[in-house]
Amino acid sequence: MKKVFKYILIIGLVLGVIYATSFFISTNNQDPIKYESENPVRTTIEKKTVATGKVVPEDQVEIKPQISGIIEEVFVKEGEIIKTGDLIAKIKVVPNEQALNSATGRVNNAKIVMKNSEIDFERNKKLYDKGIISNQDFIAIELRFNQAKQELINAENDLKIIKLGTAGKGATNTNIRATVSGTVLTVPVKKGDQVIESNNFNPGTTVATIADLTDMIFEGQVDEAEVAKLTMGMPLSISLGAINDKTFDAKLRFIAPQGIEEQGAVQFKIEANVELDSNFFVRAGYSANATIVIGEKKNILAIKEALVQFDEETEEPFVELELGDQDFERRDVELGISDGIMVEIIEGLTEKDKVKVWNITEPLKKKGDEDKKKKD
């Protein structure tokens, strides 16, 4: 029994020695981490902000009818370029029964008045020619007769307008024409649709929307943290989602005096005039991003922002300087402007200093390398 226990003890010791030797060899075979270092450089740093929005026409006009009725025919399509005065659509008037009855009664009444005035005028004219009545009395009678004729004409014209939409003189209200030149963006009506005239109590039905696509502006929003850094006339770089590898220059022309809260953040509306390129057709409503340079410093000392570390207690920035081969010491620094990649060093470093690349990452190992290592 003692011999068996002795053999088991010896075997355990041998296995322990073999494991310790294997662990020691594998540990020594691992490559030690060797940190690299980089020198600060002189460069230009631009701090930018991005405003999201869209490009829209500077002038966009909604064409509305001057009379209510039913669309009889539409003469334009979306995308067509038209000029001021071009015919857009024609309306068939559907007269209001009450208005029609009132206008008809007014015409009949005007005819009665005019007939009586005419009889009175003819009778008094004969008396005037015989010198029975004075000139002043005849002039008053003639005036009433002329007023009765004019009232009949007005009543008949009003009746024509109610029935046909026009009195037959000049432009007809049933013809809807373009009030500006440009491209037809939308035609929200079709033949047979009922439309309402534009008046003081109703905006009316939009028959077409026209805009000049050669004059576009950018409309976007910026966060309240950046709006104070914007000034009128600042240059912007506009990139469109629909046009790749192309940017358009723009100038800031408007900053909203009041912000709007959206999802817990206050946003301010901005507008900028966009300089279009004739080689690219920009459609109304393209989504766009405007890049604005809100800060710039040239020929400044800077390092990669990834080389900066922060103290866990004070949260003050510092770097590690290389003194010798893999020998580093801490150096506190003062930071300035940053673009997210490079950061300005205001104090603490010189161009000759070497800064430790502390966040080095190991390259991904290929499966073939691991298999080769196991065989070795």
C-alpha positions as CSV (number, residue, x, y, z in Angstrom):
1,M,0.0,0.0,0.0
2,K,2.8,2.4,0.9
3,K,4.6,1.5,-2.4
4,V,1.5,2.3,-4.4
5,F,1.1,5.7,-2.7
6,K,4.9,6.4,-3.3
7,Y,4.5,5.6,-7.0
8,I,1.4,7.9,-7.3
9,L,3.4,10.7,-5.6
10,I,6.3,10.3,-7.9
11,I,4.0,10.4,-11.0
12,G,2.3,13.5,-9.7
13,L,5.6,15.3,-9.2
14,V,6.7,14.3,-12.7
15,L,3.5,15.6,-14.3
16,G,3.8,18.9,-12.3
17,V,7.4,19.4,-13.5
18,I,6.3,18.8,-17.1
19,Y,3.4,21.3,-16.8
20,A,5.5,24.0,-15.2
21,T,8.2,23.5,-17.9
22,S,5.6,23.7,-20.7
23,F,4.0,26.9,-19.2
24,F,7.4,28.5,-18.8
25,I,8.4,27.7,-22.4
26,S,5.0,29.0,-23.8
27,T,5.2,32.2,-21.7
28,N,8.8,32.9,-23.0
29,N,7.7,32.3,-26.6
30,Q,5.1,35.2,-26.4
31,D,6.3,38.4,-28.0
32,P,6.7,41.3,-25.5
33,I,4.6,44.5,-26.2
34,K,6.8,47.0,-27.9
35,Y,5.4,50.5,-27.9
36,E,6.0,52.9,-30.7
37,S,6.2,56.7,-30.5
38,E,5.2,59.6,-32.7
39,N,6.4,63.2,-33.0
40,P,4.1,66.2,-32.8
41,V,3.6,67.9,-36.2
42,R,2.8,71.3,-37.5
43,T,-0.5,71.4,-39.3
44,T,-3.8,73.2,-39.9
45,I,-6.9,72.1,-37.9
46,E,-10.4,73.0,-38.9
47,K,-13.3,72.5,-36.5
48,K,-16.5,71.8,-38.5
49,T,-20.2,71.3,-37.8
50,V,-22.7,69.7,-40.1
51,A,-26.3,71.0,-40.6
52,T,-28.8,68.6,-42.1
53,G,-31.6,69.8,-44.3
54,K,-32.6,70.1,-48.0
55,V,-32.3,72.3,-51.1
56,V,-35.5,74.1,-52.1
57,P,-36.3,76.8,-54.7
58,E,-35.9,80.4,-53.6
59,D,-39.3,81.3,-55.2
60,Q,-42.1,78.8,-55.2
61,V,-45.6,79.9,-56.3
62,E,-48.9,78.2,-55.9
63,I,-51.3,78.9,-58.7
64,K,-55.0,79.1,-57.6
65,P,-58.2,79.8,-59.5
66,Q,-60.1,83.1,-59.4
67,I,-63.4,81.3,-59.7
68,S,-64.9,78.1,-58.4
69,G,-65.9,75.3,-60.7
70,I,-64.8,72.0,-62.2
71,I,-61.5,71.4,-64.0
72,E,-62.4,71.0,-67.7
73,E,-58.9,70.4,-69.0
74,V,-55.3,70.5,-67.8
75,F,-52.7,71.7,-70.3
76,V,-49.4,71.2,-68.4
77,K,-47.5,68.3,-66.8
78,E,-45.0,68.1,-63.9
79,G,-41.5,68.9,-65.0
80,E,-42.5,71.2,-67.9
81,I,-40.9,74.6,-68.2
82,I,-43.5,77.4,-68.7
83,K,-43.5,81.2,-69.0
84,T,-45.6,83.8,-67.4
85,G,-49.1,83.8,-69.0
86,D,-49.0,80.3,-70.3
87,L,-52.3,78.4,-70.0
88,I,-52.3,75.9,-67.2
89,A,-55.9,74.7,-66.9
90,K,-59.5,75.6,-67.8
91,I,-62.4,75.7,-65.5
92,K,-66.1,74.9,-66.3
93,V,-68.3,77.1,-64.2
94,V,-71.1,75.5,-62.2
95,P,-73.2,78.5,-61.2
96,N,-74.7,78.7,-57.7
97,E,-78.5,78.4,-57.9
98,Q,-79.1,81.2,-55.5
99,A,-76.6,83.6,-57.1
100,L,-78.0,82.7,-60.6
101,N,-81.6,83.5,-59.5
102,S,-80.6,86.7,-57.9
103,A,-78.6,87.9,-61.0
104,T,-81.5,87.0,-63.3
105,G,-83.9,89.0,-61.1
106,R,-81.5,91.9,-61.2
107,V,-81.4,91.8,-65.0
108,N,-85.3,91.7,-65.2
109,N,-85.6,94.6,-62.8
110,A,-83.0,96.6,-64.7
111,K,-84.9,96.1,-67.9
112,I,-88.1,97.4,-66.3
113,V,-86.4,100.5,-64.9
114,M,-84.6,101.1,-68.2
115,K,-87.9,100.8,-70.2
116,N,-89.6,103.3,-68.0
117,S,-86.6,105.7,-68.1
118,E,-86.6,105.4,-71.9
119,I,-90.3,106.3,-72.1
120,D,-89.8,109.2,-69.8
121,F,-86.8,110.4,-71.7
122,E,-88.6,110.3,-75.1
123,R,-91.6,112.2,-73.8
124,N,-89.5,114.9,-72.1
125,K,-87.2,115.3,-75.1
126,K,-90.2,116.3,-77.2
127,L,-91.2,118.8,-74.6
128,Y,-87.6,120.1,-74.4
129,D,-87.5,120.5,-78.2
130,K,-90.7,122.7,-78.0
131,G,-89.1,124.7,-75.2
132,I,-91.7,123.7,-72.6
133,I,-89.2,122.4,-70.0
134,S,-85.9,123.9,-69.0
135,N,-82.5,122.6,-70.0
136,Q,-81.6,121.7,-66.4
137,D,-84.7,119.5,-66.0
138,F,-84.0,117.7,-69.3
139,I,-80.3,117.0,-68.3
140,A,-81.5,115.4,-65.1
141,I,-84.0,113.2,-67.0
142,E,-81.3,112.2,-69.5
143,L,-79.0,111.3,-66.7
144,R,-81.5,108.9,-65.1
145,F,-82.0,107.3,-68.5
146,N,-78.3,106.8,-69.0
147,Q,-77.9,105.4,-65.5
148,A,-80.7,102.9,-66.2
149,K,-79.0,101.7,-69.4
150,Q,-75.7,101.3,-67.5
151,E,-77.4,99.4,-64.7
152,L,-78.9,97.0,-67.2
153,I,-75.5,96.4,-68.8
154,N,-73.9,95.7,-65.4
155,A,-76.6,93.3,-64.5
156,E,-76.3,91.4,-67.7
157,N,-72.5,91.2,-67.4
158,D,-72.9,89.9,-63.8
159,L,-75.2,87.2,-65.0
160,K,-72.7,86.2,-67.7
161,I,-70.0,85.9,-65.1
162,I,-72.1,83.7,-62.9
163,K,-73.1,81.5,-65.9
164,L,-69.8,81.4,-67.9
165,G,-67.1,82.9,-65.6
166,T,-66.6,85.9,-67.9
167,A,-68.5,88.8,-69.3
168,G,-66.9,88.2,-72.7
169,K,-64.5,91.2,-72.5
170,G,-60.8,90.7,-71.9
171,A,-59.2,87.7,-70.1
172,T,-61.6,85.1,-68.8
173,N,-61.5,83.9,-65.2
174,T,-62.1,80.3,-66.4
175,N,-58.6,80.2,-67.9
176,I,-55.9,79.6,-65.2
177,R,-52.6,81.0,-66.4
178,A,-49.1,81.0,-65.0
179,T,-48.2,84.1,-62.9
180,V,-44.4,83.4,-63.0
181,S,-42.0,81.6,-65.2
182,G,-40.3,78.4,-64.1
183,T,-40.7,74.6,-63.8
184,V,-44.0,72.9,-62.9
185,L,-43.3,71.0,-59.7
186,T,-46.7,69.6,-59.0
187,V,-50.2,69.5,-60.6
188,P,-52.4,68.2,-57.8
189,V,-55.6,68.3,-59.8
190,K,-57.0,66.5,-62.8
191,K,-59.9,66.8,-65.2
192,G,-63.2,66.6,-63.3
193,D,-61.9,67.8,-60.0
194,Q,-63.8,70.6,-58.2
195,V,-61.8,73.6,-57.3
196,I,-62.5,76.6,-55.0
197,E,-61.5,80.2,-55.7
198,S,-59.0,82.0,-53.6
199,N,-60.6,84.8,-51.5
200,N,-60.3,86.5,-48.1
201,F,-61.9,83.5,-46.3
202,N,-60.4,80.5,-48.2
203,P,-56.9,80.0,-49.5
204,G,-58.4,78.2,-52.5
205,T,-57.4,75.0,-54.3
206,T,-53.9,74.8,-55.7
207,V,-54.0,73.9,-59.4
208,A,-50.2,73.9,-59.9
209,T,-46.9,74.8,-58.2
210,I,-44.2,76.6,-60.1
211,A,-40.6,77.3,-59.1
212,D,-37.4,78.5,-60.6
213,L,-35.0,75.6,-60.2
214,T,-32.0,77.7,-61.3
215,D,-32.2,79.6,-58.0
216,M,-32.0,77.3,-55.0
217,I,-31.3,77.7,-51.3
218,F,-30.3,75.3,-48.5
219,E,-32.7,75.1,-45.6
220,G,-31.3,73.2,-42.5
221,Q,-31.0,73.2,-38.8
222,V,-28.0,73.5,-36.4
223,D,-27.8,72.7,-32.7
224,E,-27.9,75.5,-30.1
225,A,-24.3,74.6,-29.1
226,E,-23.0,75.7,-32.5
227,V,-25.4,78.5,-33.6
228,A,-23.5,81.2,-31.6
229,K,-20.4,80.5,-33.7
230,L,-22.2,81.2,-37.0
231,T,-22.1,84.6,-38.7
232,M,-23.8,85.9,-41.8
233,G,-22.0,85.3,-45.0
234,M,-20.0,82.3,-43.8
235,P,-19.1,79.8,-46.5
236,L,-20.8,76.4,-46.6
237,S,-20.1,73.3,-48.5
238,I,-23.3,71.5,-49.6
239,S,-23.3,67.8,-50.3
240,L,-26.4,66.2,-51.8
241,G,-27.6,62.7,-51.1
242,A,-28.6,62.2,-54.7
243,I,-25.3,63.5,-56.2
244,N,-22.2,61.7,-55.2
245,D,-18.6,63.1,-55.3
246,K,-19.9,66.6,-55.8
247,T,-20.1,69.6,-53.4
248,F,-21.7,73.0,-54.0
249,D,-20.6,76.2,-52.5
250,A,-23.0,78.3,-50.5
251,K,-23.1,81.4,-48.3
252,L,-25.1,81.7,-45.1
253,R,-27.8,84.3,-45.4
254,F,-30.2,83.7,-42.5
255,I,-30.0,82.4,-38.9
256,A,-33.3,82.0,-37.0
257,P,-33.7,84.3,-34.0
258,Q,-35.7,81.6,-32.2
259,G,-35.0,77.9,-31.8
260,I,-37.4,75.0,-32.0
261,E,-37.2,72.1,-29.5
262,E,-37.0,68.7,-31.2
263,Q,-36.5,65.5,-29.3
264,G,-35.1,67.3,-26.3
265,A,-32.6,69.5,-28.3
266,V,-33.1,73.0,-29.5
267,Q,-32.5,73.5,-33.2
268,F,-32.2,76.8,-35.1
269,K,-33.1,77.1,-38.8
270,I,-30.6,78.4,-41.2
271,E,-30.7,79.4,-44.9
272,A,-27.9,79.7,-47.5
273,N,-27.7,80.7,-51.1
274,V,-26.4,77.7,-53.2
275,E,-24.2,78.2,-56.2
276,L,-25.4,75.6,-58.7
277,D,-23.4,73.9,-61.4
278,S,-24.9,73.8,-64.8
279,N,-23.5,70.3,-65.3
280,F,-25.8,68.9,-62.6
281,F,-29.6,69.0,-62.4
282,V,-30.6,69.7,-58.8
283,R,-34.2,68.8,-58.1
284,A,-36.3,70.5,-55.5
285,G,-36.4,68.8,-52.1
286,Y,-33.0,66.9,-52.4
287,S,-31.7,66.0,-48.9
288,A,-28.5,67.8,-48.2
289,N,-25.8,68.3,-45.6
290,A,-24.0,71.6,-45.1
291,T,-20.5,71.5,-43.7
292,I,-19.6,74.7,-41.9
293,V,-16.1,75.6,-40.7
294,I,-16.6,77.2,-37.3
295,G,-13.0,77.4,-36.2
296,E,-9.6,77.2,-37.9
297,K,-6.0,77.4,-36.8
298,K,-3.0,77.2,-39.1
299,N,0.6,76.1,-38.5
300,I,-0.1,74.8,-35.0
301,L,1.6,72.0,-33.0
302,A,-0.7,69.0,-32.9
303,I,-0.8,65.2,-32.2
304,K,-3.3,62.5,-32.9
305,E,-6.2,62.8,-30.4
306,A,-5.8,59.0,-29.8
307,L,-2.4,59.6,-28.1
308,V,-3.9,61.7,-25.3
309,Q,-4.8,60.0,-22.0
310,F,-6.9,61.4,-19.1
311,D,-6.2,61.1,-15.4
312,E,-8.9,59.0,-13.7
313,E,-9.1,61.3,-10.7
314,T,-8.6,64.9,-12.1
315,E,-9.6,64.1,-15.7
316,E,-6.7,66.3,-16.8
317,P,-5.1,65.3,-20.2
318,F,-1.5,63.9,-20.3
319,V,0.8,62.0,-22.7
320,E,3.7,59.7,-22.1
321,L,7.1,60.8,-23.4
322,E,9.8,58.4,-24.6
323,L,13.0,58.9,-22.6
324,G,14.9,55.9,-24.0
325,D,14.3,52.5,-25.4
326,Q,10.8,51.5,-24.0
327,D,11.3,54.0,-21.2
328,F,8.4,56.5,-20.8
329,E,7.3,59.2,-18.4
330,R,4.1,61.2,-17.9
331,R,3.8,64.7,-19.2
332,D,0.8,66.9,-18.6
333,V,-0.4,68.9,-21.6
334,E,-2.9,71.7,-22.4
335,L,-5.1,71.0,-25.4
336,G,-6.7,73.4,-27.9
337,I,-8.8,73.1,-31.0
338,S,-9.7,69.6,-32.3
339,D,-11.2,68.2,-35.4
340,G,-11.8,64.7,-33.9
341,I,-8.6,63.3,-35.4
342,M,-5.9,65.8,-34.5
343,V,-5.8,68.0,-31.4
344,E,-3.8,71.2,-30.8
345,I,-1.1,71.2,-28.2
346,I,-1.0,74.6,-26.5
347,E,1.6,73.7,-23.8
348,G,3.6,70.7,-22.7
349,L,5.3,69.4,-25.9
350,T,7.8,70.4,-28.6
351,E,8.3,69.1,-32.1
352,K,11.3,67.0,-30.9
353,D,9.4,65.1,-28.3
354,K,8.3,61.5,-28.9
355,V,4.8,60.6,-27.7
356,K,4.0,57.0,-26.8
357,V,1.3,55.2,-28.8
358,W,-0.2,53.7,-25.8
359,N,-3.4,52.2,-27.3
360,I,-1.6,49.8,-29.6
361,T,-3.7,46.9,-30.9
362,E,-2.5,43.5,-32.0
363,P,-3.1,42.6,-35.6
364,L,-5.6,39.8,-36.2
365,K,-4.0,36.4,-36.4
366,K,-4.8,34.2,-39.4
367,K,-6.0,30.7,-38.9
368,G,-3.0,29.3,-40.9
369,D,-0.6,31.1,-38.5
370,E,-2.3,29.5,-35.5
371,D,-2.2,26.0,-37.0
372,K,1.5,26.5,-37.9
373,K,2.2,27.6,-34.3
374,K,0.5,24.5,-32.9
375,K,2.6,22.2,-35.2
376,D,5.8,23.9,-34.0
